[in-house]
Amino acid sequence: MKSLQKIFIIVCSTVLLLGCEKEREIELIRHDTQEIDLNGDLINDIKIYYSGYTWDGFGPDGTGMGVEGYIMPINNTELLQNNDIGHFFDRGLDTIRYTINTPYSWDAQPFLAVDVRTSVNQKPWTIFAAFVKDYYYLGFKKINTTEKFIGWIKLTIDKYNGQIVLKDVRTSSQDFLIIGL
């Protein structure tokens, strides 16, 4: 009788061990901070940096991690912002002007450009943004002691890991510049 109990316990334990799914792991994402010179004057104009976070909670998506990507103007650079929708422009041929009117403003503060997150039950990483496009435009201006200029940056954001990549940059010392030309 005891040998049947031992066999029963061994069989049940084996079934339980083989039937258990290995706990899913979430791969940590790390991106390097970048400082970028937009106009070739050997002075960096923007900084792109990232901050990771984790959470523990309840429910099927109760544990996970995320990465936030920020763009920060530095060294007398300011970013163009539409006060109604944010910093990004999603189409070319808009005009950036040195002198702007409402709802636009120049902003010297860093802004959250992307927030991607995942959990053990939510794969792959997903992006949280006002609009998800293949590329975005960002307007900027810079004033230094000898000149002033405006410009635009074309960038992409990886929809799965949040990495921000500059694709193209244009600058002008004129009072306006058309995005994408």
C-alpha positions as CSV (number, residue, x, y, z in Angstrom):
1,M,0.0,0.0,0.0
2,K,2.8,2.4,0.9
3,S,4.6,1.6,-2.4
4,L,1.4,2.5,-4.3
5,Q,1.2,5.8,-2.4
6,K,4.8,6.6,-3.3
7,I,4.2,5.7,-6.9
8,F,1.1,7.9,-6.9
9,I,3.0,10.8,-5.4
10,I,5.9,10.4,-7.9
11,V,3.5,10.3,-10.9
12,C,1.5,13.3,-9.7
13,S,4.7,15.3,-9.0
14,T,6.1,14.4,-12.4
15,V,2.8,15.5,-14.1
16,L,2.7,18.7,-12.2
17,L,6.4,19.5,-13.0
18,L,6.1,18.7,-16.7
19,G,2.7,20.5,-17.0
20,C,4.0,23.8,-15.4
21,E,4.9,26.4,-17.9
22,K,8.2,28.1,-17.4
23,E,7.8,31.6,-16.1
24,R,8.0,34.1,-18.9
25,E,10.9,36.6,-18.8
26,I,10.8,40.2,-20.1
27,E,14.0,41.3,-21.8
28,L,15.4,44.6,-20.4
29,I,15.9,47.3,-23.0
30,R,18.7,49.8,-22.6
31,H,19.6,52.7,-25.0
32,D,22.5,55.0,-24.8
33,T,22.1,58.7,-24.2
34,Q,23.0,60.8,-27.2
35,E,23.9,64.5,-27.6
36,I,23.6,65.7,-31.1
37,D,24.9,68.7,-33.0
38,L,22.2,69.7,-35.5
39,N,23.9,72.5,-37.4
40,G,27.6,71.4,-37.6
41,D,29.0,74.1,-35.2
42,L,30.5,71.5,-32.9
43,I,28.1,72.5,-30.1
44,N,25.5,69.9,-29.2
45,D,21.9,71.1,-29.6
46,I,19.7,68.3,-28.3
47,K,20.1,65.4,-25.9
48,I,18.1,62.1,-26.2
49,Y,18.0,60.1,-23.1
50,Y,16.0,57.2,-21.7
51,S,14.6,56.1,-18.3
52,G,13.5,52.6,-17.5
53,Y,10.8,51.6,-15.0
54,T,9.1,48.5,-13.7
55,W,5.9,47.8,-11.8
56,D,4.4,45.0,-9.8
57,G,0.7,44.6,-9.3
58,F,-2.2,42.4,-9.7
59,G,-4.0,40.8,-12.7
60,P,-2.7,39.4,-16.0
61,D,-0.7,42.5,-16.8
62,G,0.3,43.3,-13.2
63,T,4.1,43.0,-13.7
64,G,6.1,44.5,-16.4
65,M,8.6,47.2,-17.4
66,G,8.8,50.2,-19.7
67,V,11.2,52.7,-21.2
68,E,10.6,56.4,-21.6
69,G,12.5,58.3,-24.2
70,Y,13.1,62.1,-23.7
71,I,14.3,64.8,-26.1
72,M,15.9,67.8,-24.3
73,P,17.0,71.0,-26.0
74,I,20.5,72.1,-24.7
75,N,22.8,75.1,-25.3
76,N,20.2,77.7,-26.2
77,T,18.1,75.5,-28.4
78,E,14.3,75.5,-28.1
79,L,11.8,73.1,-29.6
80,L,8.6,74.1,-31.4
81,Q,5.5,73.0,-29.7
82,N,1.8,73.1,-30.7
83,N,0.2,73.8,-27.4
84,D,-2.9,71.7,-28.5
85,I,-1.1,68.5,-29.6
86,G,2.5,68.6,-28.5
87,H,6.0,68.8,-30.1
88,F,5.7,66.3,-33.0
89,F,4.5,67.2,-36.4
90,D,3.4,64.2,-38.5
91,R,3.5,65.7,-42.0
92,G,5.9,67.5,-44.3
93,L,5.3,70.8,-45.9
94,D,4.3,72.6,-42.7
95,T,6.2,75.8,-42.3
96,I,8.4,76.6,-39.3
97,R,8.7,80.3,-38.5
98,Y,11.1,82.0,-36.2
99,T,8.3,84.3,-35.0
100,I,5.3,82.3,-34.0
101,N,1.7,82.8,-32.9
102,T,-0.8,80.9,-30.7
103,P,-1.2,77.9,-30.4
104,Y,2.6,77.5,-31.0
105,S,5.3,78.3,-28.5
106,W,9.1,77.7,-28.2
107,D,9.9,75.3,-25.4
108,A,13.3,74.9,-23.7
109,Q,12.2,72.0,-21.4
110,P,12.8,68.3,-22.1
111,F,9.7,66.4,-23.2
112,L,8.6,62.8,-23.1
113,A,8.8,61.6,-26.7
114,V,7.9,57.9,-26.3
115,D,6.8,55.5,-23.6
116,V,6.9,51.8,-24.5
117,R,5.9,49.1,-22.0
118,T,5.3,45.4,-21.8
119,S,4.3,42.9,-19.3
120,V,4.6,39.1,-19.0
121,N,1.3,38.7,-20.9
122,Q,1.7,41.6,-23.3
123,K,4.2,41.0,-26.0
124,P,5.7,42.5,-28.0
125,W,6.5,46.0,-26.6
126,T,3.8,48.5,-27.4
127,I,4.1,52.3,-27.9
128,F,1.9,54.8,-26.2
129,A,1.7,58.1,-28.2
130,A,-0.9,60.6,-29.5
131,F,-0.3,59.2,-32.9
132,V,1.9,56.4,-34.2
133,K,3.6,57.1,-37.5
134,D,6.6,55.8,-39.4
135,Y,8.4,59.1,-38.8
136,Y,7.9,62.4,-37.0
137,Y,9.1,66.0,-37.5
138,L,10.4,68.2,-34.7
139,G,10.9,72.0,-35.2
140,F,13.7,73.8,-33.4
141,K,15.4,77.2,-33.1
142,K,18.8,78.2,-31.7
143,I,20.3,81.5,-30.8
144,N,24.0,81.9,-30.1
145,T,26.1,85.0,-29.9
146,T,26.8,85.3,-33.6
147,E,23.7,83.9,-35.3
148,K,20.2,82.6,-35.0
149,F,18.6,79.8,-37.0
150,I,15.6,77.5,-37.2
151,G,15.3,74.0,-38.4
152,W,13.5,70.7,-38.5
153,I,14.5,67.1,-37.5
154,K,13.0,64.0,-39.1
155,L,13.1,61.1,-36.7
156,T,11.8,57.6,-36.2
157,I,10.8,55.9,-33.0
158,D,11.0,52.1,-32.9
159,K,7.5,50.9,-32.1
160,Y,8.8,48.0,-30.1
161,N,11.7,49.2,-28.1
162,G,11.3,53.0,-28.0
163,Q,14.6,53.9,-29.6
164,I,14.6,57.4,-31.1
165,V,16.7,57.7,-34.3
166,L,17.4,60.9,-36.3
167,K,17.0,60.5,-40.0
168,D,17.4,64.0,-41.4
169,V,18.0,67.6,-40.3
170,R,17.7,70.9,-42.1
171,T,18.5,74.4,-40.8
172,S,18.1,77.9,-42.1
173,S,19.1,81.4,-41.0
174,Q,16.0,82.7,-42.8
175,D,12.8,83.5,-40.9
176,F,10.9,80.4,-42.1
177,L,11.6,76.9,-43.3
178,I,9.3,74.3,-44.9
179,I,9.4,70.9,-43.3
180,G,10.6,68.1,-45.6
181,L,12.2,70.3,-48.3
